[in-house]
Amino acid sequence: MIVHKEAVIRGKVQGVFFRGSTREKAEKLGLVGEVKNLPDGSVWLAVEGEEELVEELIAWCHQGPLRAEVDEVVVNDGNVTGYTNFQVTRY
């Protein structure tokens, strides 16, 4: 079943290649969506795909790339919007 999840990742998550690493992980899993930095220093993620693969990406976000220090991941369900790829966007 295809699902849509959104997450806000807080901590030391900007300037540590979090967005690029998230895109790489999502693409390896065959997921689509977007990831962007937010003005408050957090990262926002929207992801769509098979539920177990989306959950795998969300679980990865709790650690992130090597230099990240994740304090909190807040996840919400959403409506599938039909992303066709995974992209890094700007706020």
Gaussian input, Z-matrix of N, CA and C with variables (Angstrom, degrees):
# hf/3-21g

backbone

0 1
 N
 C     1     B1
 C     2     B2     1     A1
 N     3     B3     2     A2     1     D1
 C     4     B4     3     A3     2     D2
 C     5     B5     4     A4     3     D3
 N     6     B6     5     A5     4     D4
 C     7     B7     6     A6     5     D5
 C     8     B8     7     A7     6     D6
 N     9     B9     8     A8     7     D7
 C    10    B10     9     A9     8     D8
 C    11    B11    10    A10     9     D9
 N    12    B12    11    A11    10    D10
 C    13    B13    12    A12    11    D11
 C    14    B14    13    A13    12    D12
 N    15    B15    14    A14    13    D13
 C    16    B16    15    A15    14    D14
 C    17    B17    16    A16    15    D15
 N    18    B18    17    A17    16    D16
 C    19    B19    18    A18    17    D17
 C    20    B20    19    A19    18    D18
 N    21    B21    20    A20    19    D19
 C    22    B22    21    A21    20    D20
 C    23    B23    22    A22    21    D21
 N    24    B24    23    A23    22    D22
 C    25    B25    24    A24    23    D23
 C    26    B26    25    A25    24    D24
 N    27    B27    26    A26    25    D25
 C    28    B28    27    A27    26    D26
 C    29    B29    28    A28    27    D27
 N    30    B30    29    A29    28    D28
 C    31    B31    30    A30    29    D29
 C    32    B32    31    A31    30    D30
 N    33    B33    32    A32    31    D31
 C    34    B34    33    A33    32    D32
 C    35    B35    34    A34    33    D33
 N    36    B36    35    A35    34    D34
 C    37    B37    36    A36    35    D35
 C    38    B38    37    A37    36    D36
 N    39    B39    38    A38    37    D37
 C    40    B40    39    A39    38    D38
 C    41    B41    40    A40    39    D39
 N    42    B42    41    A41    40    D40
 C    43    B43    42    A42    41    D41
 C    44    B44    43    A43    42    D42
 N    45    B45    44    A44    43    D43
 C    46    B46    45    A45    44    D44
 C    47    B47    46    A46    45    D45
 N    48    B48    47    A47    46    D46
 C    49    B49    48    A48    47    D47
 C    50    B50    49    A49    48    D48
 N    51    B51    50    A50    49    D49
 C    52    B52    51    A51    50    D50
 C    53    B53    52    A52    51    D51
 N    54    B54    53    A53    52    D52
 C    55    B55    54    A54    53    D53
 C    56    B56    55    A55    54    D54
 N    57    B57    56    A56    55    D55
 C    58    B58    57    A57    56    D56
 C    59    B59    58    A58    57    D57
 N    60    B60    59    A59    58    D58
 C    61    B61    60    A60    59    D59
 C    62    B62    61    A61    60    D60
 N    63    B63    62    A62    61    D61
 C    64    B64    63    A63    62    D62
 C    65    B65    64    A64    63    D63
 N    66    B66    65    A65    64    D64
 C    67    B67    66    A66    65    D65
 C    68    B68    67    A67    66    D66
 N    69    B69    68    A68    67    D67
 C    70    B70    69    A69    68    D68
 C    71    B71    70    A70    69    D69
 N    72    B72    71    A71    70    D70
 C    73    B73    72    A72    71    D71
 C    74    B74    73    A73    72    D72
 N    75    B75    74    A74    73    D73
 C    76    B76    75    A75    74    D74
 C    77    B77    76    A76    75    D75
 N    78    B78    77    A77    76    D76
 C    79    B79    78    A78    77    D77
 C    80    B80    79    A79    78    D78
 N    81    B81    80    A80    79    D79
 C    82    B82    81    A81    80    D80
 C    83    B83    82    A82    81    D81
 N    84    B84    83    A83    82    D82
 C    85    B85    84    A84    83    D83
 C    86    B86    85    A85    84    D84
 N    87    B87    86    A86    85    D85
 C    88    B88    87    A87    86    D86
 C    89    B89    88    A88    87    D87
 N    90    B90    89    A89    88    D88
 C    91    B91    90    A90    89    D89
 C    92    B92    91    A91    90    D90
 N    93    B93    92    A92    91    D91
 C    94    B94    93    A93    92    D92
 C    95    B95    94    A94    93    D93
 N    96    B96    95    A95    94    D94
 C    97    B97    96    A96    95    D95
 C    98    B98    97    A97    96    D96
 N    99    B99    98    A98    97    D97
 C   100   B100    99    A99    98    D98
 C   101   B101   100   A100    99    D99
 N   102   B102   101   A101   100   D100
 C   103   B103   102   A102   101   D101
 C   104   B104   103   A103   102   D102
 N   105   B105   104   A104   103   D103
 C   106   B106   105   A105   104   D104
 C   107   B107   106   A106   105   D105
 N   108   B108   107   A107   106   D106
 C   109   B109   108   A108   107   D107
 C   110   B110   109   A109   108   D108
 N   111   B111   110   A110   109   D109
 C   112   B112   111   A111   110   D110
 C   113   B113   112   A112   111   D111
 N   114   B114   113   A113   112   D112
 C   115   B115   114   A114   113   D113
 C   116   B116   115   A115   114   D114
 N   117   B117   116   A116   115   D115
 C   118   B118   117   A117   116   D116
 C   119   B119   118   A118   117   D117
 N   120   B120   119   A119   118   D118
 C   121   B121   120   A120   119   D119
 C   122   B122   121   A121   120   D120
 N   123   B123   122   A122   121   D121
 C   124   B124   123   A123   122   D122
 C   125   B125   124   A124   123   D123
 N   126   B126   125   A125   124   D124
 C   127   B127   126   A126   125   D125
 C   128   B128   127   A127   126   D126
 N   129   B129   128   A128   127   D127
 C   130   B130   129   A129   128   D128
 C   131   B131   130   A130   129   D129
 N   132   B132   131   A131   130   D130
 C   133   B133   132   A132   131   D131
 C   134   B134   133   A133   132   D132
 N   135   B135   134   A134   133   D133
 C   136   B136   135   A135   134   D134
 C   137   B137   136   A136   135   D135
 N   138   B138   137   A137   136   D136
 C   139   B139   138   A138   137   D137
 C   140   B140   139   A139   138   D138
 N   141   B141   140   A140   139   D139
 C   142   B142   141   A141   140   D140
 C   143   B143   142   A142   141   D141
 N   144   B144   143   A143   142   D142
 C   145   B145   144   A144   143   D143
 C   146   B146   145   A145   144   D144
 N   147   B147   146   A146   145   D145
 C   148   B148   147   A147   146   D146
 C   149   B149   148   A148   147   D147
 N   150   B150   149   A149   148   D148
 C   151   B151   150   A150   149   D149
 C   152   B152   151   A151   150   D150
 N   153   B153   152   A152   151   D151
 C   154   B154   153   A153   152   D152
 C   155   B155   154   A154   153   D153
 N   156   B156   155   A155   154   D154
 C   157   B157   156   A156   155   D155
 C   158   B158   157   A157   156   D156
 N   159   B159   158   A158   157   D157
 C   160   B160   159   A159   158   D158
 C   161   B161   160   A160   159   D159
 N   162   B162   161   A161   160   D160
 C   163   B163   162   A162   161   D161
 C   164   B164   163   A163   162   D162
 N   165   B165   164   A164   163   D163
 C   166   B166   165   A165   164   D164
 C   167   B167   166   A166   165   D165
 N   168   B168   167   A167   166   D166
 C   169   B169   168   A168   167   D167
 C   170   B170   169   A169   168   D168
 N   171   B171   170   A170   169   D169
 C   172   B172   171   A171   170   D170
 C   173   B173   172   A172   171   D171
 N   174   B174   173   A173   172   D172
 C   175   B175   174   A174   173   D173
 C   176   B176   175   A175   174   D174
 N   177   B177   176   A176   175   D175
 C   178   B178   177   A177   176   D176
 C   179   B179   178   A178   177   D177
 N   180   B180   179   A179   178   D178
 C   181   B181   180   A180   179   D179
 C   182   B182   181   A181   180   D180
 N   183   B183   182   A182   181   D181
 C   184   B184   183   A183   182   D182
 C   185   B185   184   A184   183   D183
 N   186   B186   185   A185   184   D184
 C   187   B187   186   A186   185   D185
 C   188   B188   187   A187   186   D186
 N   189   B189   188   A188   187   D187
 C   190   B190   189   A189   188   D188
 C   191   B191   190   A190   189   D189
 N   192   B192   191   A191   190   D190
 C   193   B193   192   A192   191   D191
 C   194   B194   193   A193   192   D192
 N   195   B195   194   A194   193   D193
 C   196   B196   195   A195   194   D194
 C   197   B197   196   A196   195   D195
 N   198   B198   197   A197   196   D196
 C   199   B199   198   A198   197   D197
 C   200   B200   199   A199   198   D198
 N   201   B201   200   A200   199   D199
 C   202   B202   201   A201   200   D200
 C   203   B203   202   A202   201   D201
 N   204   B204   203   A203   202   D202
 C   205   B205   204   A204   203   D203
 C   206   B206   205   A205   204   D204
 N   207   B207   206   A206   205   D205
 C   208   B208   207   A207   206   D206
 C   209   B209   208   A208   207   D207
 N   210   B210   209   A209   208   D208
 C   211   B211   210   A210   209   D209
 C   212   B212   211   A211   210   D210
 N   213   B213   212   A212   211   D211
 C   214   B214   213   A213   212   D212
 C   215   B215   214   A214   213   D213
 N   216   B216   215   A215   214   D214
 C   217   B217   216   A216   215   D215
 C   218   B218   217   A217   216   D216
 N   219   B219   218   A218   217   D217
 C   220   B220   219   A219   218   D218
 C   221   B221   220   A220   219   D219
 N   222   B222   221   A221   220   D220
 C   223   B223   222   A222   221   D221
 C   224   B224   223   A223   222   D222
 N   225   B225   224   A224   223   D223
 C   226   B226   225   A225   224   D224
 C   227   B227   226   A226   225   D225
 N   228   B228   227   A227   226   D226
 C   229   B229   228   A228   227   D227
 C   230   B230   229   A229   228   D228
 N   231   B231   230   A230   229   D229
 C   232   B232   231   A231   230   D230
 C   233   B233   232   A232   231   D231
 N   234   B234   233   A233   232   D232
 C   235   B235   234   A234   233   D233
 C   236   B236   235   A235   234   D234
 N   237   B237   236   A236   235   D235
 C   238   B238   237   A237   236   D236
 C   239   B239   238   A238   237   D237
 N   240   B240   239   A239   238   D238
 C   241   B241   240   A240   239   D239
 C   242   B242   241   A241   240   D240
 N   243   B243   242   A242   241   D241
 C   244   B244   243   A243   242   D242
 C   245   B245   244   A244   243   D243
 N   246   B246   245   A245   244   D244
 C   247   B247   246   A246   245   D245
 C   248   B248   247   A247   246   D246
 N   249   B249   248   A248   247   D247
 C   250   B250   249   A249   248   D248
 C   251   B251   250   A250   249   D249
 N   252   B252   251   A251   250   D250
 C   253   B253   252   A252   251   D251
 C   254   B254   253   A253   252   D252
 N   255   B255   254   A254   253   D253
 C   256   B256   255   A255   254   D254
 C   257   B257   256   A256   255   D255
 N   258   B258   257   A257   256   D256
 C   259   B259   258   A258   257   D257
 C   260   B260   259   A259   258   D258
 N   261   B261   260   A260   259   D259
 C   262   B262   261   A261   260   D260
 C   263   B263   262   A262   261   D261
 N   264   B264   263   A263   262   D262
 C   265   B265   264   A264   263   D263
 C   266   B266   265   A265   264   D264
 N   267   B267   266   A266   265   D265
 C   268   B268   267   A267   266   D266
 C   269   B269   268   A268   267   D267
 N   270   B270   269   A269   268   D268
 C   271   B271   270   A270   269   D269
 C   272   B272   271   A271   270   D270

   B1=1.4559
   B2=1.5345
   B3=1.3123
   B4=1.4649
   B5=1.5302
   B6=1.3293
   B7=1.4634
   B8=1.5252
   B9=1.3222
   B10=1.4641
   B11=1.5213
   B12=1.3152
   B13=1.4692
   B14=1.5190
   B15=1.3129
   B16=1.4571
   B17=1.5167
   B18=1.3250
   B19=1.4587
   B20=1.5161
   B21=1.3174
   B22=1.4581
   B23=1.5193
   B24=1.3285
   B25=1.4566
   B26=1.5187
   B27=1.3382
   B28=1.4650
   B29=1.5239
   B30=1.3159
   B31=1.4563
   B32=1.5186
   B33=1.3126
   B34=1.4654
   B35=1.5238
   B36=1.3344
   B37=1.4626
   B38=1.5286
   B39=1.3217
   B40=1.4601
   B41=1.5182
   B42=1.3306
   B43=1.4519
   B44=1.5237
   B45=1.3381
   B46=1.4692
   B47=1.5301
   B48=1.3408
   B49=1.4652
   B50=1.5323
   B51=1.3450
   B52=1.4656
   B53=1.5233
   B54=1.3282
   B55=1.4681
   B56=1.5221
   B57=1.3222
   B58=1.4601
   B59=1.5155
   B60=1.3216
   B61=1.4653
   B62=1.5261
   B63=1.3312
   B64=1.4622
   B65=1.5207
   B66=1.3296
   B67=1.4702
   B68=1.5262
   B69=1.3285
   B70=1.4712
   B71=1.5240
   B72=1.3278
   B73=1.4637
   B74=1.5270
   B75=1.3300
   B76=1.4633
   B77=1.5251
   B78=1.3245
   B79=1.4617
   B80=1.5228
   B81=1.3239
   B82=1.4699
   B83=1.5238
   B84=1.3239
   B85=1.4632
   B86=1.5281
   B87=1.3313
   B88=1.4592
   B89=1.5132
   B90=1.3312
   B91=1.4609
   B92=1.5216
   B93=1.3239
   B94=1.4633
   B95=1.5212
   B96=1.3439
   B97=1.4555
   B98=1.5029
   B99=1.3308
   B100=1.4613
   B101=1.5195
   B102=1.3288
   B103=1.4567
   B104=1.5209
   B105=1.3428
   B106=1.4649
   B107=1.5196
   B108=1.3329
   B109=1.4602
   B110=1.5200
   B111=1.3159
   B112=1.4565
   B113=1.5254
   B114=1.3435
   B115=1.4654
   B116=1.5312
   B117=1.3300
   B118=1.4704
   B119=1.5279
   B120=1.3434
   B121=1.4587
   B122=1.5150
   B123=1.3223
   B124=1.4622
   B125=1.5296
   B126=1.3200
   B127=1.4632
   B128=1.5183
   B129=1.3365
   B130=1.4637
   B131=1.5169
   B132=1.3189
   B133=1.4568
   B134=1.5148
   B135=1.3217
   B136=1.4626
   B137=1.5182
   B138=1.3191
   B139=1.4656
   B140=1.5233
   B141=1.3356
   B142=1.4583
   B143=1.5185
   B144=1.3199
   B145=1.4567
   B146=1.5114
   B147=1.3364
   B148=1.4584
   B149=1.5303
   B150=1.3159
   B151=1.4639
   B152=1.5279
   B153=1.3297
   B154=1.4698
   B155=1.5220
   B156=1.3377
   B157=1.4607
   B158=1.5248
   B159=1.3231
   B160=1.4668
   B161=1.5257
   B162=1.3269
   B163=1.4684
   B164=1.5280
   B165=1.3363
   B166=1.4640
   B167=1.5279
   B168=1.3408
   B169=1.4644
   B170=1.5284
   B171=1.3180
   B172=1.4682
   B173=1.5320
   B174=1.3190
   B175=1.4684
   B176=1.5243
   B177=1.3328
   B178=1.4664
   B179=1.5310
   B180=1.3255
   B181=1.4696
   B182=1.5256
   B183=1.3170
   B184=1.4684
   B185=1.5232
   B186=1.3272
   B187=1.4641
   B188=1.5231
   B189=1.3278
   B190=1.4570
   B191=1.5145
   B192=1.3337
   B193=1.4631
   B194=1.5299
   B195=1.3051
   B196=1.4617
   B197=1.5268
   B198=1.3257
   B199=1.4683
   B200=1.5248
   B201=1.3138
   B202=1.4683
   B203=1.5239
   B204=1.3238
   B205=1.4663
   B206=1.5229
   B207=1.3195
   B208=1.4574
   B209=1.5236
   B210=1.3382
   B211=1.4622
   B212=1.5243
   B213=1.3417
   B214=1.4629
   B215=1.5198
   B216=1.3336
   B217=1.4618
   B218=1.5207
   B219=1.3264
   B220=1.4653
   B221=1.5236
   B222=1.3343
   B223=1.4618
   B224=1.5232
   B225=1.3363
   B226=1.4589
   B227=1.5173
   B228=1.3334
   B229=1.4565
   B230=1.5180
   B231=1.3193
   B232=1.4548
   B233=1.5108
   B234=1.3106
   B235=1.4572
   B236=1.5167
   B237=1.3232
   B238=1.4605
   B239=1.5238
   B240=1.3299
   B241=1.4647
   B242=1.5174
   B243=1.3243
   B244=1.4579
   B245=1.5135
   B246=1.3283
   B247=1.4645
   B248=1.5309
   B249=1.3262
   B250=1.4653
   B251=1.5226
   B252=1.3355
   B253=1.4642
   B254=1.5256
   B255=1.3148
   B256=1.4604
   B257=1.5141
   B258=1.3226
   B259=1.4609
   B260=1.5212
   B261=1.3208
   B262=1.4574
   B263=1.5179
   B264=1.3341
   B265=1.4648
   B266=1.5190
   B267=1.3152
   B268=1.4664
   B269=1.5168
   B270=1.3342
   B271=1.4688
   B272=1.4983
   A1=108.96
   A2=115.97
   A3=121.99
   A4=108.73
   A5=115.57
   A6=121.21
   A7=109.67
   A8=115.22
   A9=123.21
   A10=107.03
   A11=116.01
   A12=121.03
   A13=108.08
   A14=114.75
   A15=121.53
   A16=107.66
   A17=115.72
   A18=120.02
   A19=109.82
   A20=115.50
   A21=122.52
   A22=105.86
   A23=115.25
   A24=121.82
   A25=107.50
   A26=116.15
   A27=121.08
   A28=110.61
   A29=114.78
   A30=122.43
   A31=108.73
   A32=117.12
   A33=121.03
   A34=106.76
   A35=115.19
   A36=120.63
   A37=112.97
   A38=117.34
   A39=120.39
   A40=108.36
   A41=115.76
   A42=121.00
   A43=113.27
   A44=116.65
   A45=121.38
   A46=111.39
   A47=116.85
   A48=123.78
   A49=111.91
   A50=116.73
   A51=120.11
   A52=111.30
   A53=116.88
   A54=119.38
   A55=111.52
   A56=116.77
   A57=120.24
   A58=112.32
   A59=116.41
   A60=120.80
   A61=111.02
   A62=116.41
   A63=120.48
   A64=109.95
   A65=116.89
   A66=120.00
   A67=110.43
   A68=117.84
   A69=120.97
   A70=111.17
   A71=117.12
   A72=121.66
   A73=110.28
   A74=117.18
   A75=121.13
   A76=110.97
   A77=116.83
   A78=120.05
   A79=111.15
   A80=118.18
   A81=121.08
   A82=111.10
   A83=116.50
   A84=121.52
   A85=112.56
   A86=118.02
   A87=121.61
   A88=113.60
   A89=116.98
   A90=121.89
   A91=111.08
   A92=116.06
   A93=122.48
   A94=108.90
   A95=115.62
   A96=120.18
   A97=111.18
   A98=116.08
   A99=120.62
   A100=110.17
   A101=113.99
   A102=121.33
   A103=107.44
   A104=116.58
   A105=119.00
   A106=110.55
   A107=115.09
   A108=121.63
   A109=108.78
   A110=116.33
   A111=121.84
   A112=109.11
   A113=117.17
   A114=120.67
   A115=114.15
   A116=118.02
   A117=120.34
   A118=113.43
   A119=117.37
   A120=121.19
   A121=114.51
   A122=116.89
   A123=120.49
   A124=109.96
   A125=115.68
   A126=122.77
   A127=107.68
   A128=116.66
   A129=123.01
   A130=108.75
   A131=116.22
   A132=123.02
   A133=109.83
   A134=116.46
   A135=122.58
   A136=105.65
   A137=117.10
   A138=120.15
   A139=109.95
   A140=115.04
   A141=121.70
   A142=109.82
   A143=114.76
   A144=120.93
   A145=110.20
   A146=114.99
   A147=120.11
   A148=109.34
   A149=116.02
   A150=121.23
   A151=113.56
   A152=118.20
   A153=119.01
   A154=111.63
   A155=117.97
   A156=121.15
   A157=111.23
   A158=116.63
   A159=120.67
   A160=109.35
   A161=116.77
   A162=120.51
   A163=110.97
   A164=117.29
   A165=120.38
   A166=110.88
   A167=116.67
   A168=119.69
   A169=110.77
   A170=116.88
   A171=120.47
   A172=109.91
   A173=117.34
   A174=120.68
   A175=110.23
   A176=117.23
   A177=121.43
   A178=110.33
   A179=117.19
   A180=121.56
   A181=112.36
   A182=118.44
   A183=120.82
   A184=111.87
   A185=116.77
   A186=121.07
   A187=110.50
   A188=117.03
   A189=121.39
   A190=112.53
   A191=116.50
   A192=120.53
   A193=111.77
   A194=115.37
   A195=122.93
   A196=114.36
   A197=118.59
   A198=121.08
   A199=113.94
   A200=118.03
   A201=121.03
   A202=110.82
   A203=114.83
   A204=122.26
   A205=106.81
   A206=116.36
   A207=121.94
   A208=109.63
   A209=115.35
   A210=121.73
   A211=112.07
   A212=116.72
   A213=120.05
   A214=109.71
   A215=115.59
   A216=122.23
   A217=106.64
   A218=116.30
   A219=122.16
   A220=107.38
   A221=116.52
   A222=122.09
   A223=109.89
   A224=115.55
   A225=122.26
   A226=109.53
   A227=116.18
   A228=121.56
   A229=108.92
   A230=116.00
   A231=120.95
   A232=110.15
   A233=115.68
   A234=121.82
   A235=109.86
   A236=116.57
   A237=121.47
   A238=108.52
   A239=116.12
   A240=120.92
   A241=113.14
   A242=118.05
   A243=120.37
   A244=115.03
   A245=117.98
   A246=119.95
   A247=108.52
   A248=116.42
   A249=120.32
   A250=112.78
   A251=117.25
   A252=121.82
   A253=108.01
   A254=116.01
   A255=119.82
   A256=107.66
   A257=115.91
   A258=119.04
   A259=112.63
   A260=113.90
   A261=122.15
   A262=106.08
   A263=117.33
   A264=120.94
   A265=109.93
   A266=115.34
   A267=121.51
   A268=109.00
   A269=116.05
   A270=120.01
   A271=110.49
   D1=132.22
   D2=178.74
   D3=-80.75
   D4=130.91
   D5=179.43
   D6=-127.43
   D7=163.42
   D8=175.47
   D9=-124.52
   D10=127.38
   D11=176.24
   D12=-129.53
   D13=147.75
   D14=173.44
   D15=-123.59
   D16=144.64
   D17=-178.97
   D18=-141.57
   D19=146.95
   D20=169.54
   D21=-114.80
   D22=124.53
   D23=-177.80
   D24=-109.18
   D25=123.59
   D26=-177.16
   D27=-115.99
   D28=152.02
   D29=-179.73
   D30=132.49
   D31=-152.15
   D32=174.46
   D33=-86.48
   D34=84.67
   D35=-172.99
   D36=-124.44
   D37=0.55
   D38=173.94
   D39=-111.41
   D40=143.51
   D41=-179.38
   D42=78.64
   D43=15.23
   D44=-179.23
   D45=-127.29
   D46=19.82
   D47=179.70
   D48=64.33
   D49=31.47
   D50=179.95
   D51=-66.29
   D52=-46.95
   D53=-177.59
   D54=-63.56
   D55=-47.38
   D56=-179.35
   D57=-63.14
   D58=-40.51
   D59=178.42
   D60=-66.93
   D61=-36.95
   D62=177.66
   D63=-64.45
   D64=-43.27
   D65=177.93
   D66=-61.19
   D67=-45.79
   D68=179.59
   D69=-58.86
   D70=-45.98
   D71=-179.90
   D72=-64.21
   D73=-44.41
   D74=-179.74
   D75=-62.19
   D76=-43.78
   D77=-179.74
   D78=-64.78
   D79=-38.43
   D80=176.72
   D81=-62.56
   D82=-32.96
   D83=179.80
   D84=-85.39
   D85=-6.11
   D86=-178.86
   D87=77.02
   D88=27.77
   D89=-178.62
   D90=-97.55
   D91=159.70
   D92=177.24
   D93=-125.41
   D94=159.84
   D95=178.97
   D96=149.20
   D97=-150.35
   D98=179.16
   D99=-153.91
   D100=158.83
   D101=177.87
   D102=-140.69
   D103=139.69
   D104=179.56
   D105=-151.43
   D106=153.75
   D107=172.21
   D108=-74.73
   D109=145.62
   D110=174.52
   D111=-108.76
   D112=154.51
   D113=-177.32
   D114=-58.34
   D115=-24.72
   D116=-178.27
   D117=-82.67
   D118=3.24
   D119=178.63
   D120=96.59
   D121=-2.89
   D122=178.49
   D123=-92.75
   D124=177.00
   D125=177.18
   D126=-121.96
   D127=136.35
   D128=177.73
   D129=-108.05
   D130=136.86
   D131=-178.69
   D132=-129.28
   D133=134.37
   D134=167.76
   D135=-123.31
   D136=130.05
   D137=-175.67
   D138=-141.80
   D139=142.56
   D140=178.71
   D141=-133.04
   D142=144.98
   D143=177.32
   D144=158.87
   D145=-168.18
   D146=177.58
   D147=-59.61
   D148=137.11
   D149=-172.13
   D150=-53.46
   D151=-46.04
   D152=-176.81
   D153=-66.65
   D154=-31.50
   D155=178.06
   D156=-74.69
   D157=-38.08
   D158=175.10
   D159=-61.61
   D160=-43.76
   D161=179.01
   D162=-63.22
   D163=-34.27
   D164=177.54
   D165=-64.84
   D166=-41.63
   D167=177.94
   D168=-65.98
   D169=-43.06
   D170=178.92
   D171=-60.91
   D172=-41.99
   D173=178.07
   D174=-61.55
   D175=-41.05
   D176=177.98
   D177=-61.25
   D178=-36.66
   D179=-178.70
   D180=-62.28
   D181=-23.03
   D182=177.78
   D183=-67.06
   D184=-19.15
   D185=176.15
   D186=-113.60
   D187=-47.30
   D188=-179.90
   D189=72.30
   D190=-165.31
   D191=-179.64
   D192=-71.88
   D193=171.80
   D194=-171.83
   D195=-49.82
   D196=-47.63
   D197=-173.84
   D198=-85.94
   D199=-4.72
   D200=-179.81
   D201=-74.19
   D202=150.79
   D203=172.63
   D204=-129.74
   D205=92.79
   D206=-175.25
   D207=-82.96
   D208=125.39
   D209=177.63
   D210=-96.72
   D211=-33.87
   D212=-172.93
   D213=-158.33
   D214=142.26
   D215=172.36
   D216=-129.12
   D217=116.93
   D218=179.17
   D219=-107.54
   D220=120.18
   D221=-173.46
   D222=-115.00
   D223=138.14
   D224=175.26
   D225=-132.28
   D226=147.97
   D227=173.34
   D228=-80.17
   D229=153.72
   D230=177.16
   D231=-146.41
   D232=-177.47
   D233=178.48
   D234=-90.60
   D235=138.72
   D236=178.29
   D237=-61.15
   D238=128.47
   D239=-177.33
   D240=-107.20
   D241=-12.61
   D242=176.66
   D243=88.50
   D244=35.02
   D245=173.29
   D246=-53.61
   D247=148.88
   D248=178.70
   D249=-111.95
   D250=-11.11
   D251=177.50
   D252=-153.19
   D253=-175.45
   D254=176.32
   D255=-116.91
   D256=126.56
   D257=-175.08
   D258=-132.89
   D259=151.40
   D260=171.46
   D261=-94.21
   D262=123.33
   D263=-179.33
   D264=-119.46
   D265=164.82
   D266=178.46
   D267=-100.41
   D268=152.49
   D269=176.62
   D270=-83.14

